[in-house]
Amino acid sequence: MAFKLPELPYAYDALQPYMSKETLEFHHDKHHNTYVETGNKLLEGSGLEDKSLEEIVKQSYGKNAGLFNNAGQHYNHLHFWNWMKPNGGGAIPGALEAKIKEDLGGVDKFKEDFIEAGKTQFGSGWAWLALKGGKLEVMKTPNGENPLVHGATPILGVDVWEHSYYIDYRNKRPDYLKAFVENLVNWEYVEKLYNEAK
């Protein structure tokens, strides 16, 4: 399956003041588009052309670094745009909130741990809320890697590559992470992925 750049599910200025129009234009139109274009070139002749994106990510891991990096980032960003929404944050849907309390010691503790995972991911990468073996876990991965290659299903992720926040927050990654958790997360989308992963 060829990779395709999706339209953003909201206007470029819809996430202001927490994420600027300029950041989304660069991040979506330039960075994500490059993963799509490069990924499509590397997919040709890989033997994985007829696989789903998830399978391409899993099967290229550790075997075809170039394809894995671009397919992984394409997968991560397809979800990343949907993990945010205007007027995001706020209350977590009931069943998911109960699961977070049960597995992660409460909503506040989860938020702290999620922000900490993003803060302490050295260099580029991602912080995640993922479902593994029926339990929720907070994880972090370098570069384009994601929980799929560790036997888990990501249900929320935040991009901590500098291009995700540097225009708006300069080097203040913790401020970006706090703004993401408190004001941008689309919990309905997280709930949808959680229900599908169960």
C-alpha positions in Angstrom: 0.0 0.0 0.0 1.4 3.4 -1.0 1.7 5.9 1.8 -0.4 9.0 1.4 -0.2 12.3 3.3 -3.6 12.9 5.0 -5.3 16.3 5.3 -5.2 17.7 8.8 -8.5 17.1 10.6 -8.7 20.8 11.6 -7.5 24.2 10.2 -3.8 25.0 10.5 -4.6 27.7 13.1 -7.1 25.6 15.1 -4.6 24.5 17.8 -3.4 28.0 18.7 -2.0 29.2 21.1 -0.7 25.8 22.1 0.5 24.8 18.6 1.0 27.5 16.0 -0.1 27.6 12.4 3.6 27.8 11.4 4.5 24.7 13.4 1.6 22.7 11.7 2.6 23.9 8.3 6.2 22.9 8.7 5.4 19.7 10.6 2.6 18.4 8.4 3.4 19.8 4.9 7.2 19.4 5.1 8.3 16.8 7.7 5.4 14.3 7.4 5.3 14.7 3.6 9.0 13.8 3.4 8.3 10.6 5.4 5.6 9.8 2.9 7.6 10.5 -0.2 10.8 8.8 1.1 8.8 5.9 2.4 7.1 5.3 -0.9 10.5 5.2 -2.7 11.9 2.7 -0.1 8.8 0.6 -0.2 9.3 -0.2 -3.9 11.1 -3.6 -4.2 11.1 -4.2 -0.4 8.7 -7.2 -0.7 6.3 -5.4 1.7 4.4 -3.4 -0.9 1.1 -5.4 -0.3 1.2 -5.2 3.5 -0.7 -2.9 5.8 1.2 0.0 7.3 1.3 -1.8 10.7 2.8 -4.9 9.1 5.4 -2.8 7.1 6.4 -1.1 10.4 6.7 -4.5 12.3 8.4 -6.4 9.4 10.9 -3.7 8.5 12.0 -3.2 12.1 15.7 -4.3 12.5 15.9 -5.4 8.9 15.4 -2.3 6.7 16.3 0.8 8.7 15.4 3.4 6.0 12.0 2.0 5.3 11.3 1.4 9.0 12.2 5.0 10.0 9.9 6.5 7.3 7.0 4.0 7.7 7.2 4.3 11.5 7.1 8.1 11.3 4.2 8.0 8.8 2.3 5.7 11.2 3.1 7.9 14.2 2.0 11.1 12.4 -1.2 9.7 11.0 -2.3 9.2 14.6 -0.6 12.3 16.0 -2.8 14.7 14.0 -5.8 12.9 15.4 -4.5 12.8 19.0 -5.0 16.5 19.0 -8.0 18.7 18.6 -9.1 22.3 19.3 -10.2 22.7 22.9 -8.6 19.3 23.7 -7.5 18.0 27.1 -10.2 18.0 29.7 -12.1 14.9 31.0 -11.1 11.4 30.0 -14.0 9.1 29.0 -15.2 6.9 31.8 -14.0 3.4 31.0 -10.6 4.7 29.9 -10.2 6.8 33.0 -11.0 3.8 35.1 -8.4 1.7 33.3 -5.8 4.5 33.8 -6.6 4.6 37.5 -6.4 0.8 37.7 -3.1 0.3 35.8 -1.2 3.6 36.2 -2.1 4.8 39.7 -4.5 7.6 38.7 -4.9 10.3 36.1 -2.5 12.8 37.7 0.1 10.1 38.1 -0.3 9.0 34.5 0.0 12.7 33.3 3.2 13.1 35.3 4.7 9.9 34.0 3.7 10.6 30.4 5.3 14.1 30.6 8.4 12.7 32.3 8.7 10.1 29.5 8.6 12.8 26.9 11.1 15.0 28.9 13.6 12.2 29.4 13.5 10.8 25.9 17.1 11.7 24.9 17.3 13.4 21.5 14.4 12.7 19.1 11.5 10.3 19.7 8.1 9.8 21.2 6.3 9.3 24.5 3.4 6.8 24.6 0.4 5.5 26.3 0.1 1.9 25.0 -1.8 -1.3 25.7 0.3 -4.4 26.2 -1.0 -7.7 27.4 -4.3 -6.1 28.5 -2.5 -3.5 30.7 -1.8 0.2 30.0 1.8 1.3 30.0 3.7 4.6 29.6 6.6 4.1 27.2 9.1 6.1 25.3 10.9 5.3 22.1 13.8 6.9 20.1 13.4 8.4 16.6 10.5 6.8 14.6 10.2 3.7 16.7 6.8 3.0 18.3 5.1 0.4 20.6 4.0 -1.8 17.7 7.6 -3.2 17.5 7.5 -4.0 21.3 4.3 -6.1 21.2 2.1 -3.2 22.3 -0.6 -1.0 20.7 -0.2 2.8 21.0 -3.3 4.6 22.0 -1.7 8.0 22.6 1.6 9.4 21.5 3.4 12.8 21.6 6.1 13.8 19.2 9.2 15.1 21.0 11.3 15.7 17.9 12.3 19.4 18.0 10.3 20.2 14.8 7.2 19.4 16.8 7.7 22.3 19.3 10.8 24.4 18.6 9.0 27.2 16.7 6.6 27.7 19.6 8.5 26.7 22.7 12.2 26.9 21.7 14.1 24.5 24.0 11.3 24.3 26.6 10.1 20.7 25.9 8.4 20.4 29.3 6.2 23.4 28.6 5.2 21.8 25.2 4.4 18.5 26.9 2.3 20.1 29.6 0.4 22.1 27.0 -0.2 18.9 24.9 -1.6 17.0 27.9 -3.7 19.7 29.3 -5.0 21.5 26.2 -4.6 19.4 23.0 -5.3 15.7 23.6 -8.3 14.4 21.8 -9.5 11.8 24.4 -12.3 10.6 22.2 -9.7 9.4 19.6 -7.6 7.8 22.4 -10.8 6.0 23.6 -11.5 4.8 20.1 -8.0 3.3 19.8 -8.3 1.8 23.3 -11.6 0.1 22.4 -10.1 -1.3 19.2 -7.0 -2.5 20.9 -8.8 -4.3 23.8 
